[in-house]
Structure formats: structure tokens, C-alpha cells
């Protein structure tokens, strides 16, 4: 990885995330998060492929019960599309647009991609079991001074450091 590339100042990034959080609460009445967009996409796809099943199944029917309510038009979809577009635009502006698989030398590209996909799948399942993703819980929770947001932050980073201790040899 080329370390000479420009990166955004993390303090500025944190400040900007805070401003976007304020804007999200002001305009939508909700905080930021991404896992709802995936759930909405799954609900919309299920509704298209198997409408009768979706309107009868316990999980899906609350999202597809009225013909006026189109699940894919939720603001979370547009939030995630904006995040993707912003990431591509930022990478293009700062000369980082490209593809690269970052991994230690002793792990193959295939193993790294399988591990990444498995981790993403587990994260997605966990975010739905926990009724939201960690970033949404921490950012949205802390922004409204919720105790669960602060406890979540400690648990996420504490758990991350603990897990990293056991898996660090994969990267050395």
C-alpha cells in the first residue's frame, strides 16, 4: 500500500460525522445507520419475487402491508447510496480510486476474500439480531446521550481489542 497518498484528517472526519448526525436528526428525526438499508433491500426483493409470501410472513408483512408503502423508497437506501457515491468521489479526488486486496503475505487473495465475506455475513446477521448495526447504535446513541451508546462504544472497542489480540498472528 502506498503510504504517500493523502488521507482525510480523522478529527475533521469525526467533526463532519457529528454535523451529519445533527442534520439527520433535524431532517429525519432519526440517527445514522446502515443495516436498515440491507434489511429494506431484502424486504423489497422478497416482495418482488414472492409477494404473497411477503404479505403473509410475520417478518415481512409489516413492511409490505400497504400498497402505498414501497420499502425500497426508505431514506436509508438513499443514505447508503450517498455513502457509496461519497466514498468513490473522495477516492477519486484524493487519487486513491482503484482496487487492492490488503492482506499479509502468507494469506492468499481467495482466503482473504472468503474471510472478509464471512465476516460481513456474520456482521449482517448480528446487526439484525441486535436490531441495528454497531455504528448506528454508537453514533446515534451517543449523540442523544444514551447510556447504551456509551456502553456499546466501550464494548465494541474492548471486544475489538480482545479479538485482535487472538487474531493478530494472521497479520504478522
MARBA-3410 file (N, C-alpha, C, O; in Angstrom, 1 decimal):
172
0.8,-1.2,0.0,0.0,0.0,0.0,0.9,1.2,0.0,1.8,1.3,0.8 ~ 0.6,2.2,-0.8,1.3,3.4,-1.0,1.0,4.4,0.2,-0.1,4.9,0.2 ~ 1.9,4.6,1.1,1.6,5.5,2.2,1.8,6.9,1.9,1.5,7.8,2.8 ~ 2.2,7.3,0.7,2.3,8.7,0.3,1.0,9.3,-0.1,1.0,10.5,-0.3 ~ 0.0,8.5,-0.2,-1.3,9.0,-0.6,-1.9,9.9,0.5,-1.6,9.7,1.7
-2.7,10.8,0.1,-3.4,11.7,1.0,-4.6,11.1,1.7,-5.3,10.4,1.0 ~ -4.7,11.3,3.0,-5.9,10.8,3.7,-6.5,12.0,4.5,-5.9,13.0,4.8 ~ -7.8,11.9,4.7,-8.5,12.9,5.4,-8.1,12.9,6.9,-7.8,11.9,7.5 ~ -8.0,14.1,7.5,-7.7,14.3,8.9,-8.8,13.6,9.7,-10.0,13.9,9.5 ~ -8.5,12.6,10.6,-9.6,11.9,11.3,-10.4,12.8,12.2,-11.5,12.6,12.5
-9.8,13.9,12.7,-10.5,14.8,13.6,-11.6,15.6,12.8,-12.7,15.8,13.2 ~ -11.2,16.0,11.6,-12.1,16.6,10.7,-13.2,15.7,10.3,-14.4,16.1,10.3 ~ -12.9,14.4,10.0,-13.9,13.4,9.7,-14.9,13.2,10.8,-16.1,13.2,10.6 ~ -14.4,13.1,12.1,-15.3,13.0,13.2,-16.2,14.2,13.4,-17.4,14.0,13.7 ~ -15.6,15.4,13.2,-16.4,16.6,13.3,-17.5,16.6,12.2,-18.7,17.0,12.5
-17.2,16.2,11.0,-18.2,16.2,9.9,-19.3,15.1,10.2,-20.4,15.4,9.9 ~ -18.9,14.0,10.7,-19.9,13.0,11.1,-20.8,13.5,12.1,-22.0,13.3,12.0 ~ -20.3,14.3,13.0,-21.2,14.9,14.0,-22.2,15.9,13.4,-23.3,15.9,13.8 ~ -21.7,16.7,12.5,-22.6,17.6,11.8,-23.7,16.8,11.0,-24.8,17.2,11.0 ~ -23.3,15.7,10.3,-24.3,15.0,9.6,-25.3,14.3,10.5,-26.4,14.1,10.2
-24.8,13.9,11.7,-25.7,13.4,12.7,-26.8,14.4,13.1,-27.9,14.1,13.2 ~ -26.3,15.6,13.4,-27.3,16.7,13.7,-28.3,16.9,12.6,-29.5,17.0,12.8 ~ -27.8,16.9,11.3,-28.7,17.1,10.2,-29.6,15.9,10.1,-30.8,16.1,9.7 ~ -29.2,14.7,10.3,-30.0,13.5,10.2,-31.2,13.6,11.2,-32.3,13.4,10.9 ~ -30.9,14.0,12.5,-31.9,14.2,13.5,-32.9,15.3,13.1,-34.1,15.2,13.3
-32.3,16.4,12.6,-33.2,17.5,12.2,-34.1,17.2,11.1,-35.3,17.5,11.1 ~ -33.6,16.6,10.0,-34.4,16.3,8.8,-35.2,15.1,8.9,-36.3,15.0,8.3 ~ -34.8,14.0,9.5,-35.5,12.8,9.5,-36.0,12.3,10.9,-36.9,11.5,10.9 ~ -35.5,12.9,11.9,-35.9,12.5,13.3,-35.3,11.2,13.7,-35.6,10.7,14.7 ~ -34.3,10.7,12.9,-33.6,9.5,13.3,-32.1,9.7,13.1,-31.6,10.7,12.4
-31.3,8.9,13.8,-29.9,8.9,13.6,-29.4,8.2,12.4,-30.2,7.8,11.5 ~ -28.1,8.1,12.2,-27.5,7.4,11.1,-27.2,5.9,11.4,-27.0,5.6,12.5 ~ -27.3,5.1,10.4,-27.0,3.7,10.5,-27.2,3.1,9.1,-27.8,3.7,8.2 ~ -26.6,1.9,8.9,-26.7,1.3,7.5,-27.4,0.0,7.4,-27.8,-0.4,6.4 ~ -27.5,-0.7,8.6,-28.1,-2.0,8.5,-29.5,-2.1,8.0,-30.0,-3.0,7.4
-30.3,-1.0,8.3,-31.7,-0.9,7.9,-31.8,-0.9,6.3,-32.8,-1.4,5.8 ~ -30.8,-0.4,5.7,-30.8,-0.4,4.2,-30.8,-1.8,3.6,-31.5,-2.1,2.7 ~ -29.9,-2.6,4.2,-29.9,-4.0,3.8,-31.2,-4.7,4.0,-31.7,-5.5,3.1 ~ -31.7,-4.5,5.2,-33.0,-5.2,5.5,-34.1,-4.7,4.5,-34.9,-5.5,4.1 ~ -34.1,-3.4,4.3,-35.1,-2.9,3.3,-34.9,-3.5,1.9,-35.9,-3.8,1.3
-33.7,-3.7,1.5,-33.4,-4.2,0.2,-33.9,-5.7,0.1,-34.5,-6.1,-0.8 ~ -33.7,-6.4,1.2,-34.1,-7.8,1.3,-35.6,-7.9,1.3,-36.2,-8.7,0.6 ~ -36.3,-7.0,2.0,-37.7,-7.0,2.1,-38.3,-6.7,0.7,-39.2,-7.3,0.2 ~ -37.7,-5.7,0.0,-38.2,-5.3,-1.3,-38.0,-6.4,-2.3,-38.9,-6.7,-3.1 ~ -36.9,-7.1,-2.3,-36.6,-8.2,-3.2,-37.5,-9.3,-2.9,-38.0,-9.9,-3.9
-37.8,-9.6,-1.7,-38.7,-10.7,-1.4,-40.1,-10.3,-1.8,-40.9,-11.2,-2.3 ~ -40.5,-9.1,-1.7,-41.8,-8.6,-2.1,-42.0,-8.8,-3.6,-43.1,-9.2,-4.1 ~ -40.9,-8.5,-4.4,-41.0,-8.6,-5.8,-41.0,-10.1,-6.3,-41.8,-10.5,-7.1 ~ -40.2,-10.9,-5.6,-40.1,-12.3,-6.0,-41.3,-13.2,-5.5,-41.8,-14.0,-6.2 ~ -41.7,-12.9,-4.3,-42.8,-13.7,-3.7,-43.7,-12.8,-2.9,-43.7,-12.9,-1.6
-44.5,-12.1,-3.6,-45.4,-11.1,-2.9,-46.3,-11.7,-1.9,-46.5,-11.2,-0.8 ~ -47.0,-12.8,-2.3,-47.9,-13.5,-1.4,-47.3,-13.9,-0.1,-47.8,-13.8,0.9 ~ -46.1,-14.5,-0.3,-45.3,-14.9,0.9,-45.0,-13.7,1.8,-45.1,-13.7,3.0 ~ -44.5,-12.6,1.2,-44.1,-11.4,1.9,-45.2,-10.8,2.7,-45.0,-10.3,3.8 ~ -46.4,-10.8,2.1,-47.5,-10.1,2.8,-48.1,-11.0,3.9,-48.9,-10.6,4.7
-47.7,-12.3,4.0,-48.2,-13.2,5.0,-47.2,-13.5,6.1,-47.6,-13.8,7.2 ~ -45.9,-13.5,5.7,-44.9,-13.9,6.7,-44.8,-12.8,7.8,-44.8,-11.6,7.5 ~ -44.6,-13.3,9.0,-44.6,-12.4,10.2,-43.5,-11.3,10.0,-43.9,-10.1,10.3 ~ -42.3,-11.6,9.6,-41.3,-10.6,9.5,-41.6,-9.5,8.4,-41.5,-8.3,8.6 ~ -42.0,-10.0,7.2,-42.2,-9.2,6.0,-43.5,-8.4,6.0,-43.5,-7.3,5.5
-44.5,-8.9,6.6,-45.8,-8.3,6.4,-46.0,-6.9,6.9,-46.7,-6.1,6.4 ~ -45.2,-6.6,7.9,-45.3,-5.2,8.5,-44.7,-4.2,7.5,-45.0,-3.0,7.6 ~ -43.8,-4.6,6.6,-43.2,-3.7,5.7,-43.9,-3.6,4.4,-43.7,-2.7,3.6 ~ -44.6,-4.6,4.0,-45.3,-4.7,2.7,-46.8,-4.7,2.8,-47.5,-5.1,1.8 ~ -47.4,-4.3,3.9,-48.8,-4.5,4.2,-49.6,-3.5,3.3,-50.7,-3.9,2.9
-49.1,-2.3,3.1,-50.0,-1.4,2.3,-49.4,-1.2,0.9,-48.1,-1.1,0.7 ~ -50.2,-1.1,-0.1,-49.7,-0.9,-1.5,-49.0,0.5,-1.7,-48.2,0.6,-2.6 ~ -49.3,1.4,-0.8,-48.7,2.8,-0.9,-47.3,2.7,-0.4,-46.4,3.6,-0.7 ~ -47.0,1.8,0.5,-45.7,1.7,1.2,-44.7,0.9,0.3,-44.9,-0.4,0.3 ~ -43.8,1.5,-0.3,-42.8,0.8,-1.1,-41.5,0.7,-0.3,-40.9,1.8,-0.1
-41.1,-0.4,0.2,-39.9,-0.5,1.1,-38.6,0.1,0.6,-37.8,0.6,1.4 ~ -38.4,0.0,-0.7,-37.1,0.4,-1.3,-37.0,1.9,-1.3,-35.9,2.4,-1.6 ~ -38.1,2.7,-1.1,-38.0,4.1,-1.1,-37.7,4.7,0.3,-37.8,5.9,0.4 ~ -37.3,3.9,1.2,-36.9,4.5,2.5,-35.6,5.3,2.4,-34.8,5.1,1.5 ~ -35.5,6.3,3.3,-34.3,7.2,3.2,-33.0,6.4,3.5,-32.0,6.9,3.1
-33.1,5.3,4.2,-31.8,4.5,4.5,-31.2,4.1,3.2,-29.9,4.0,3.1 ~ -32.0,3.7,2.2,-31.4,3.3,0.9,-30.6,4.5,0.3,-29.5,4.3,-0.2 ~ -31.2,5.6,0.3,-30.5,6.8,-0.2,-29.3,7.2,0.6,-28.3,7.7,0.0 ~ -29.4,7.0,1.9,-28.2,7.2,2.7,-27.0,6.4,2.3,-25.9,6.8,2.1 ~ -27.3,5.1,2.2,-26.2,4.1,1.8,-25.7,4.4,0.4,-24.5,4.4,0.1
-26.6,4.7,-0.6,-26.1,5.1,-1.9,-25.3,6.4,-1.9,-24.3,6.5,-2.6 ~ -25.6,7.3,-1.0,-24.8,8.5,-0.8,-23.5,8.2,-0.2,-22.5,8.9,-0.6 ~ -23.4,7.3,0.7,-22.1,6.9,1.3,-21.2,6.3,0.2,-20.0,6.6,0.2 ~ -21.8,5.4,-0.6,-21.0,4.8,-1.7,-20.5,5.9,-2.7,-19.4,5.9,-3.0 ~ -21.4,6.7,-3.1,-21.1,7.8,-4.0,-20.0,8.7,-3.4,-19.1,9.1,-4.1
-20.2,9.0,-2.1,-19.2,9.9,-1.5,-17.8,9.2,-1.3,-16.8,9.9,-1.5 ~ -17.8,7.9,-1.1,-16.5,7.2,-1.0,-15.8,7.2,-2.3,-14.6,7.4,-2.4 ~ -16.6,7.0,-3.4,-16.0,6.9,-4.7,-15.5,8.3,-5.1,-14.4,8.5,-5.6 ~ -16.3,9.4,-4.8,-15.9,10.7,-5.1,-14.6,11.1,-4.3,-13.7,11.7,-4.9 ~ -14.6,10.8,-3.0,-13.4,11.1,-2.2,-12.2,10.4,-2.7,-11.1,11.0,-2.8
-12.3,9.1,-3.0,-11.2,8.4,-3.6,-10.7,9.0,-4.9,-9.5,9.0,-5.1 ~ -11.6,9.4,-5.7,-11.2,10.0,-7.0,-10.5,11.3,-6.8,-9.5,11.6,-7.4 ~ -11.0,12.1,-5.9,-10.4,13.4,-5.6,-9.0,13.3,-5.0,-8.1,14.0,-5.4 ~ -8.8,12.3,-4.1,-7.5,12.2,-3.5,-6.6,11.2,-4.1,-5.6,10.8,-3.5 ~ -6.9,10.7,-5.3,-6.1,9.8,-6.1,-6.0,8.4,-5.5,-4.9,7.8,-5.7
-7.0,8.0,-4.9,-7.0,6.6,-4.3,-8.0,5.7,-4.9,-8.3,4.6,-4.4 ~ -8.5,6.0,-6.1,-9.5,5.2,-6.7,-8.8,4.1,-7.4,-8.0,4.3,-8.3 ~ -9.1,2.9,-7.0,-8.6,1.7,-7.6,-9.0,0.5,-6.7,-9.8,0.6,-5.8 ~ -8.5,-0.7,-7.0,-8.8,-1.8,-6.2,-7.5,-2.5,-5.7,-6.5,-2.5,-6.5 ~ -7.6,-3.0,-4.5,-6.4,-3.6,-3.9,-6.9,-4.6,-2.8,-7.8,-4.2,-2.1
-6.3,-5.7,-2.7,-6.6,-6.6,-1.6,-5.5,-6.5,-0.6,-4.4,-6.9,-0.8 ~ -5.8,-5.9,0.6,-4.8,-5.7,1.6,-4.8,-7.0,2.5,-5.8,-7.3,3.1 ~ -3.7,-7.6,2.6,-3.5,-8.9,3.4,-2.1,-9.1,3.7,-1.2,-8.5,3.1 ~ -1.8,-10.0,4.7,-0.4,-10.4,5.0,0.1,-11.3,3.8,-0.7,-11.9,3.1 ~ 1.4,-11.4,3.7,1.9,-12.2,2.6,1.6,-13.6,2.6,1.5,-14.3,1.5
1.4,-14.2,3.8,1.1,-15.7,3.8,-0.3,-16.1,3.6,-0.6,-17.3,3.7 ~ -1.2,-15.1,3.4,-2.6,-15.4,3.1,-2.9,-15.2,1.6,-2.6,-14.1,1.1 ~ -3.6,-16.1,1.0,-3.9,-15.9,-0.4,-5.1,-14.9,-0.6,-5.8,-14.6,0.4 ~ -5.2,-14.4,-1.8,-6.3,-13.5,-2.1,-7.7,-14.2,-1.8,-8.6,-13.6,-1.3 ~ -7.8,-15.4,-2.2,-9.0,-16.2,-2.1,-9.4,-16.3,-0.6,-10.5,-16.1,-0.2
-8.4,-16.7,0.2,-8.6,-16.8,1.7,-9.1,-15.5,2.3,-10.0,-15.4,3.1 ~ -8.4,-14.4,1.9,-8.7,-13.1,2.4,-10.2,-12.7,2.0,-10.9,-12.1,2.8 ~ -10.5,-12.9,0.7,-11.9,-12.6,0.3,-12.9,-13.4,1.0,-14.0,-12.9,1.3 ~ -12.7,-14.7,1.2,-13.6,-15.6,1.9,-13.8,-15.1,3.3,-14.9,-15.1,3.9 ~ -12.6,-14.8,4.0,-12.7,-14.3,5.4,-13.5,-13.0,5.5,-14.3,-12.8,6.4
-13.3,-12.1,4.5,-14.0,-10.8,4.5,-15.5,-11.0,4.3,-16.3,-10.4,5.0 ~ -15.8,-11.9,3.3,-17.2,-12.1,3.1,-17.9,-12.8,4.3,-19.0,-12.5,4.6 ~ -17.2,-13.7,4.9,-17.7,-14.4,6.1,-18.0,-13.4,7.2,-19.0,-13.5,7.9 ~ -17.0,-12.6,7.4,-17.1,-11.5,8.5,-18.3,-10.6,8.2,-19.0,-10.2,9.1 ~ -18.4,-10.2,6.9,-19.5,-9.3,6.6,-20.9,-10.0,6.8,-21.8,-9.3,7.2
-21.0,-11.3,6.4,-22.2,-12.0,6.6,-22.6,-12.1,8.1,-23.7,-11.9,8.5 ~ -21.6,-12.5,8.9,-21.8,-12.6,10.3,-22.2,-11.2,10.9,-23.1,-11.1,11.8 ~ -21.6,-10.1,10.4,-21.9,-8.8,10.9,-23.3,-8.5,10.6,-24.1,-7.9,11.4 ~ -23.7,-8.8,9.3,-25.1,-8.5,8.9,-26.1,-9.3,9.7,-27.2,-8.7,10.1 ~ -25.9,-10.5,10.0,-26.8,-11.3,10.8,-26.8,-10.8,12.2,-27.9,-10.6,12.8
-25.7,-10.5,12.7,-25.6,-9.9,14.1,-26.3,-8.6,14.2,-27.0,-8.3,15.2 ~ -26.2,-7.7,13.2,-26.9,-6.4,13.2,-28.4,-6.6,13.2,-29.1,-5.7,13.8 ~ -28.9,-7.6,12.5,-30.3,-7.8,12.5,-30.8,-8.4,13.8,-31.9,-8.1,14.3 ~ -30.0,-9.3,14.4,-30.4,-9.9,15.7,-30.3,-8.8,16.8,-31.2,-8.8,17.7 ~ -29.4,-7.9,16.7,-29.3,-6.8,17.6,-30.1,-5.6,17.3,-30.1,-4.6,18.0
-30.9,-5.7,16.2,-31.8,-4.6,15.8,-31.1,-3.4,15.4,-31.6,-2.3,15.6 ~ -29.9,-3.5,14.8,-29.2,-2.4,14.3,-27.7,-2.6,14.3,-27.2,-3.5,15.0 ~ -27.0,-1.8,13.5,-25.6,-2.0,13.4,-24.8,-1.2,14.5,-25.4,-0.4,15.2 ~ -23.6,-1.6,14.7,-22.8,-1.0,15.8,-22.6,0.5,15.6,-22.7,1.3,16.5 ~ -22.3,0.9,14.4,-22.0,2.3,14.1,-23.3,3.1,14.4,-23.2,4.2,15.0
-24.4,2.6,14.0,-25.7,3.4,14.2,-26.0,3.4,15.7,-26.4,4.5,16.2 ~ -25.7,2.3,16.4,-26.0,2.3,17.9,-25.1,3.2,18.6,-25.6,4.0,19.5 ~ -23.8,3.2,18.3,-22.9,4.1,19.0,-23.1,5.5,18.6,-23.2,6.4,19.5 ~ -23.1,5.8,17.3,-23.2,7.2,16.9,-24.5,7.8,17.3,-24.6,8.9,17.8 ~ -25.6,7.1,17.0,-26.9,7.6,17.3,-27.1,7.6,18.8,-27.7,8.6,19.3
-26.7,6.6,19.4,-26.9,6.5,20.9,-26.1,7.6,21.6,-26.7,8.2,22.5 ~ -24.9,7.8,21.3,-24.1,8.8,22.0,-24.5,10.2,21.7,-24.4,11.1,22.5 ~ -25.0,10.4,20.4,-25.5,11.7,20.1,-26.7,12.2,20.9,-26.9,13.4,21.0 ~ -27.5,11.3,21.4,-28.6,11.7,22.2,-28.3,11.4,23.7,-29.2,11.3,24.5 ~ -27.0,11.2,24.0,-26.5,10.9,25.4,-27.2,9.7,26.0,-27.4,9.7,27.2
-27.4,8.7,25.2,-28.0,7.4,25.7,-26.9,6.6,26.4,-25.8,6.4,25.8 ~ -27.1,6.1,27.5,-26.2,5.2,28.2,-25.8,4.0,27.4,-24.6,3.6,27.4 ~ -26.7,3.5,26.7,-26.4,2.3,25.8,-25.4,2.6,24.7,-24.6,1.8,24.4 ~ -25.4,3.9,24.2,-24.5,4.3,23.2,-23.1,4.3,23.8,-22.1,3.8,23.1 ~ -22.9,4.8,25.0,-21.6,4.8,25.6,-21.1,3.4,26.0,-19.9,3.1,25.8
-22.0,2.6,26.6,-21.6,1.2,26.9,-21.3,0.4,25.6,-20.4,-0.4,25.6 ~ -22.1,0.7,24.6,-21.8,0.0,23.3,-20.4,0.3,22.8,-19.7,-0.5,22.3 ~ -20.1,1.6,22.8,-18.7,2.0,22.4,-17.6,1.3,23.1,-16.7,0.8,22.5 ~ -17.8,1.2,24.4,-16.8,0.5,25.2,-16.7,-1.0,24.9,-15.7,-1.5,24.7 ~ -17.9,-1.6,24.7,-18.0,-3.0,24.4,-17.4,-3.3,23.0,-16.7,-4.3,22.8
-17.7,-2.4,22.1,-17.2,-2.6,20.7,-15.7,-2.6,20.6,-15.1,-3.4,20.1 ~ -15.2,-1.5,21.2,-13.7,-1.3,21.1,-13.0,-2.3,22.0,-12.0,-2.8,21.6 ~ -13.6,-2.6,23.2,-13.0,-3.6,24.1,-13.0,-5.0,23.4,-12.0,-5.7,23.5 ~ -14.1,-5.3,22.8,-14.2,-6.6,22.1,-13.3,-6.7,20.9,-12.7,-7.7,20.7 ~ -13.2,-5.5,20.2,-12.3,-5.5,19.1,-10.8,-5.7,19.5,-10.1,-6.4,18.8
-10.4,-5.0,20.5,-9.0,-5.2,21.0,-8.8,-6.7,21.5,-7.7,-7.2,21.3 ~ -9.8,-7.2,22.2,-9.6,-8.6,22.7,-9.5,-9.6,21.5,-8.7,-10.5,21.5 ~ -10.4,-9.5,20.5,-10.4,-10.4,19.4,-9.1,-10.1,18.6,-8.5,-11.1,18.1 ~ -8.7,-8.9,18.4,-7.5,-8.6,17.7,-6.3,-9.3,18.3,-5.3,-9.7,17.6 ~ -6.2,-9.3,19.6,-5.1,-10.0,20.3,-5.0,-11.4,19.9,-3.9,-11.9,19.6
-6.1,-12.1,19.7,-6.1,-13.5,19.4,-5.8,-13.8,17.9,-5.3,-14.8,17.5 ~ -6.2,-12.8,17.0,-6.1,-13.0,15.6,-4.9,-12.2,15.0,-4.7,-12.3,13.8 ~ -4.1,-11.5,15.8,-3.1,-10.7,15.3,-2.0,-11.5,14.5,-1.4,-11.0,13.6 ~ -1.8,-12.8,14.9,-0.8,-13.6,14.2,-1.2,-13.8,12.7,-0.3,-14.2,11.9 ~ -2.4,-13.7,12.4,-2.8,-13.8,11.0,-2.2,-12.7,10.1,-2.1,-12.9,8.9
-1.9,-11.6,10.7,-1.5,-10.4,10.0,0.0,-10.2,10.1,0.6,-9.3,9.5 ~ 0.7,-10.9,11.0,2.1,-10.7,11.2,2.9,-11.6,10.2,4.1,-11.6,10.2
END
